Amino acid sequence: MLLKKSYMPLLIVATAVLFFAIFRVQNWGWLSLVVLLLALIGTRKDAEKISWQTFMPAGFMTLVAFYLIYNYGGSMWEKVITFQTENIRHYFQWNEWFNSIPFNDAAWARIWQPEWLTKYFAWVYMNGFTLSYWICVIRAFFTKDVKRLALYSLAGYLLQVPLILPFYNTILLQEVWFVQGTPDLLARDLTPEQQYSTAWNCFPSMHTSIAFAAILLSWREKSRWYKWVIGIYCWSIIFSTLYLKIHWVIDMIAGMLFAYGCVKLADLIVKSKFFDKFVERFHSIGDWMQSGKLQLRATKLETASTDNEKEKQKEEK
């Protein structure tokens, strides 16, 4: 009975702590919080008609799993970069080829470069890789929709990382500013060695693929407000890769196509019969905690054992 009465307040507090921990991983500031809160407006329009008691237990555990991947994914990505630098021999060297293609360096995107716009796109780019993903995942959490949560997490990151590595491990294509020998507009103050390793893994653009996956999935939502918030923010991320001389135009297009493929693959997974069974089990955790079935089962076992003892005593008499 105590567990039944106290688990929801405990889960609410734990979820709030978890959200704080997610924000602290990359020290997102108040602007990131504003974008997230704006995206949460109108969430009820897309919410599932189930209780928080049913969704919350498994929903919280799912967020914890995503947080652990997110928290330790950075160090994993650094290990991948180190491995690439030391061991991988790229089969395709595309720097000169991409630089020779007319308009591929997106010079047209930098015709107008006021300082405030450069600062805006720098902020968008530096935070957008993970923030665009987490905005969608957190909003999906508040809709209490298991399938929506799975779609955003699979298409936005979990499928993209393993599927994009073969491109990065076989194709050497570096950032526009590095190939053209111009200053880094992000002003990252990198050493020559850091410049070389930081400026690769360009094809396809993963900033673009994560942001575009969010855009594609947002078009399915009922909330027009959410579509506008995600559209403005995620298209800003995509354009920032060109404006800041990070990615080539073909990188951006490839990133969009890659995102489309990941969304379709996520659809196949989420629409499968296996996933339907997963959703049932997902909800059953909350139903079990809400109804206290564990205690009922224990009581039934005790009653059954007592009845058996009485029957034995009668037989002995």
N, C-alpha and C positions, 0 to 999 in steps of 0.2 A: 504493500500500500504506500509506503514511504517513497519508493522509486516512482510509482505512478503519479504521485502528487508533485514531486520535485524535479523530474527529469526535464520538463520544458523550460522552467526558469534557468536551470543549469545550462541547457543547450543554448538559450538566448545569450547568456553571458559569455559562454565559450565561443559562440559565433562572432560576437562583437570583438572579442580579443583576437580572433582569427583574422577578421577584416583589418584590424590595426596592424597585425603582423605582416599581412600581405602588403600593406602600404609601406611598411618599414624596410622591406627587402631592397628596394631601390630608392628609398627616401623620397617618394612622391610628395609634392608640395600641395598647397591649398588649391592651385589651379586644377590639378589632377582630380582632387576631391570634388570640385565644382562640376567638372565634366561628368564624373560618375553620378553625382546627384541629379544632374540634368537628364541623364539617360534613364534614371529610375522613375522619372515622372511618367504617369500613364501606364505603369506596369500592370495594373489591375485589368486592363483591356485584354491582355494576353495570358492572364493567370488561369491555371487549372482550378476546377471546382472541387478541390480536396482540402482537407484540414491541414493546418501546419503540424498538428500532432502526428499525422500520417506521414508527411513529407520530411519533417525536420531531422529525425535521427539519422537516416541514411543520407540525407542531403548534407548534413554537417560532416559526416565521415567522408563524403565525396570531395567536399571543399578542402578538407584536411589533406587528402591524397593529392589534389591539384596543387595545394600550397607547397607540399614537400617536393614535388617535381619542380615547381617554380623556384623554390628557395635554393635547391641544390643543382638546378639545371645550368646556372651560370658557370659554376666550376666545371661541370661536365663539358660545356661548350668550349671552355678554355683548354681542356685536355684534348678535345677534338682538334682545335687549332694547332696546338703543340704537336700533335701526332701528324697533322698534315704537313707542318713546316719541316719536320724531321724525317718523315718516311714516305709521304706520297709524292709520286711523280705524275703530274697532270698530263693526260694524253692530248689535251687540246689547249693551245695557247692563243687566246682570243684578244689580247690587248690591242695589238696593231690593227687587226681586222675591224674590231668595233670602233676604233678611233678613226678609221678611214671611211666609215659609212656616213653619208651626209645627214645632218640633223640628229644623228644618234646621240650626240653629247648633250642634247636639249639646251643649247645656247639660247634658244628662243624663250626659255622659261626664266632667263635671268636678264632680260632686257631692262626690266625695272627692278631695282634692288635697294629700296630704302632700308635703313638700319633696323627699324621696328619690324619690318617684314622678315628680315633675316633672323632676328631674335625669335620671332614667333615660330618660324619653320624649324629653327634649331631646337626649340623647346618641344615642338610636336614630334620631331624625329627622335630625339633622345629618350622620350617617354613613350612614344607610340608603339614600339615593338611589343611591349608587354601590356601597356595600359589598354590598348584597343581590345586585346584578348580578354583581360580581366573585367572590363566594363560589361562585355557580353555575357561572360560566365556568371558574374554577380547578379546581373539583371535576370538571367535565366533561373538562377537560384530563387529569386523573389517571385517568379511566376509559378513556382512549385511544380514545374513540368520537367519530368525526368528526361524525356526525349529531347526537349529543347536544350536542356543542360548538356546532354551528350553530343548533340549536333554542334553546338558552339565550341565545346572543348575538343572534339575530334577534328572537325574541319579547321578550327582556328589554330591548333598547335600540335595535338598529340599525333595526328597523322602526318602533319607537315614535316616535323623534324626528321623522322626516319626516312621519309620519301625524298627529301631534298638533299640528303647527304651524298647520294651517288653523283648528283650534278656537281656538288662542291668538291668532291674527291677526284673528279676526272677533268673538270674544266677550270683552267686558270684564267680568270677575268677579274681585273682589279678596278677600283673606283675611279671615276672620271678625273677627279682632281689629281690623283696619284699618277695616272697614265699620262696626263697632259702636263704634269710638273707645275701645277698652280697651287696656291695656298689652300689649306683645309678650311673651308668656311665654318666648320664646327669649332675651330680653334682648339683642338684637343691637345696641342702641345706634345706631339708624339716624337719619340726618337726615330731615327731612320729605320732601325730594326722593327719598332712597333708600327711604323707606317706601313712597312711591307706586309706584315701579318694581319694588321687591322683592315687593310684596304682590299682584301680579296673576299672570296665567297660572294660574288655579285650575281651570278646567274643560276637560277632566277632570283629576283629580289624578294627576300622573305618579309621585309617590311611591307612590301606591296601585297604579298600573298596573304598575310595575316589580316591586314586591313580590308582587302577585297573580299575575303571569306566572310568577314563581319558584315560588309555591305550586302552581299548576296543573301545572307540569312536574314538580315534586317528587313529586306523587301517582303518577307513572308509574315511579318508581324502586323497586327491590327493597328497599333499605335502609330499614327503619322508623326507625332512628336519624336518618337524614338528613331524613326527612319531619318528624320532631319538631323538629329543630333549625331547619330552614327555616320550619316552621309557627310556632313560638314567635317567632322573630326577625321574620319578615315580617308576621305579624299584629300584632306590636308596632308596626311601622312604620305600618301602616294606621291603627291606633287612635291613634297619636301625632298624626296629622294632625287628628283630632277633638279630642283632649285639649288640645292646644296652641293651639286656636282658629285653625288654619291653613286647613283645608278645611271646606266644608259637607258635610252628609251626602250630598246629591245628587252632589257632586264625587266622593266616595268610590265611590258606586255606579257612576257613569259611568266612573271609572278601572278598576273591576273588569270592566265590560263591554268597555271598550277593550282591556284585557289579554287577555281571552278571544278577541277578534277577531284580535289580533296572534299569539296562539298558533296559532290555526287557519290563518292565512296562512303562518306559519312551517312548519306541517305540510305545506301544499301544496307549498312550495318544496323542503323536505327530502325529500319522498316522490316527487319528480319524477324522470324518467329522466335528465334533465340532471345532477341532483345525484348520482345513482349513478355517472355517468361522472366527476364531480368527485372523488368518494371514491376511485375507482380511481387517478386521477392523484395524489391526495393521498398515498396509500400507496406509489405507485410511486417517489416521491422518496426515501423511506426505503429501499425495496428496492434502488434504484440505488446509494445511498451504501453500503449494507451489503454488496452483492455486488461492488462495484467494476466495474460493467459498462462504465464509460467507458474503463477501462484495457483491458478485453477487446476492446471495439470498436476501440480504437486499435491493439491488437496484430493484430486481424484485418485491418485496413487495411494495416498494414505487411507482413503475410504475403502479402496479395493483391498488393500492389505488387511484392514480391520475386518472386513466382511469375510475374507478368506480364513482368518483366525477363528471367527465365530463359527464358520461352517465346520472347521476341523474339530473344534470343541464339541459341537453337536454330534459329529460322527463318533468321537471318542466315547461320549456318554451312551 
